[in-house]
Amino acid sequence: MDLQNQQRVKDAAEKYGAENVVVVLGSSDPEGAEIYAETVTNGDPTFAGPLAGVSLGLAVYHVFEEEIKGEADPSVWEEQVGMMEMVLDTEALAAAVKKIREQYSKYSL
C-alpha cells in the first residue's frame, strides 16, 4: 500500500473513528492482499509509511468476500468486477484477508 493511501486510511480513521471505517481491498494476489490487510489492521509491516507501528484494527475485507459482494448492485458488480472474478482465485484472496482480519481487526461489519 503506497504512502498516500496509508495516510488517507489513517486520516479517515482519525476523522470518523476506527470503528466507523471499513477498508475494501481489490488486490489481485493473495500475498499482496495479506500485506495490505495487515497494514490497515496491525500497522505497516515494512515500517516505511504513515501506518508504521500504528495498529488501527480496522475492519478489512476483500471485494470478493460475500459480505461485500452481497451489498453490490448485481449489474454494477458484473460490469465492474465480473471479469476479474472469473480469472482470479477469489477464494484465496478472500481467505488471505479473512485470516488477517481474524488475527488483527478490532472491528467488523
C-alpha positions in Angstrom: 0.0 0.0 0.0 1.6 3.3 -1.1 2.3 6.1 1.4 -0.6 8.3 0.1 -3.2 5.6 0.7 -1.8 4.8 4.1 -2.2 8.4 5.0 -5.7 8.5 3.6 -6.7 5.5 5.7 -5.1 7.0 8.8 -6.9 10.3 8.3 -10.2 8.6 7.8 -9.8 6.6 11.0 -8.9 9.7 12.9 -11.7 11.8 11.4 -14.5 9.2 11.6 -13.3 6.8 14.3 -11.7 3.5 13.5 -14.9 1.7 14.4 -16.7 3.5 11.5 -14.1 2.7 8.8 -14.2 -0.3 6.6 -11.4 -1.0 4.1 -12.3 -2.9 1.0 -9.3 -4.3 -0.9 -9.2 -5.3 -4.5 -5.7 -6.8 -4.7 -5.3 -9.4 -7.4 -2.8 -11.6 -5.5 -3.3 -13.2 -2.1 0.2 -12.2 -0.8 -0.4 -8.5 -1.6 -3.9 -8.6 -0.1 -2.5 -10.1 3.1 0.1 -7.3 3.4 -2.4 -4.6 2.7 -4.8 -6.1 5.2 -2.1 -6.2 7.8 -1.1 -2.6 7.1 -4.6 -1.3 7.9 -5.1 -3.6 10.9 -1.8 -4.1 12.7 0.4 -1.4 11.0 2.7 -1.2 8.1 4.9 -4.4 8.3 7.6 -2.7 6.3 7.8 0.2 8.8 8.0 2.6 5.9 4.8 4.6 5.9 2.4 6.6 8.0 0.9 3.4 9.5 4.3 2.1 10.6 3.7 1.0 14.2 0.1 2.2 14.1 -2.4 -0.6 15.0 -5.7 0.7 13.8 -7.5 -2.6 14.0 -9.8 -1.6 11.1 -12.4 -3.9 9.6 -10.9 -5.1 6.3 -12.4 -7.2 3.6 -11.6 -8.2 0.0 -14.1 -7.1 -2.6 -14.7 -10.8 -3.4 -15.9 -11.7 0.1 -19.6 -12.4 0.3 -20.2 -9.7 2.9 -19.1 -7.1 0.3 -20.4 -8.8 -2.9 -23.8 -9.2 -1.3 -24.1 -5.4 -0.9 -23.3 -4.6 -4.5 -25.9 -4.0 -7.2 -25.6 -7.1 -9.4 -25.5 -5.2 -12.7 -22.8 -2.9 -11.4 -20.9 -5.8 -10.0 -21.0 -7.6 -13.3 -19.9 -4.5 -15.2 -17.1 -3.5 -12.8 -15.9 -6.8 -11.2 -17.3 -9.7 -13.1 -14.4 -10.3 -15.4 -11.9 -10.3 -12.7 -14.0 -12.7 -10.6 -13.7 -15.2 -13.5 -9.9 -15.0 -13.8 -8.7 -14.6 -10.2 -8.5 -17.1 -7.4 -11.3 -15.4 -5.4 -11.3 -17.9 -2.6 -7.6 -17.5 -1.9 -7.9 -13.7 -2.0 -10.9 -13.8 0.5 -9.1 -16.3 2.7 -5.9 -14.2 2.9 -7.8 -11.1 4.0 -10.0 -13.0 6.4 -7.0 -14.6 8.1 -5.5 -11.2 8.8 -8.9 -9.7 9.8 -9.4 -12.5 12.3 -5.9 -12.0 13.7 -5.7 -8.2 14.0 -9.1 -6.4 13.3 -10.8 -4.9 16.3 -13.9 -4.1 14.3 -16.2 -5.8 11.7 -19.2 -5.0 9.5 
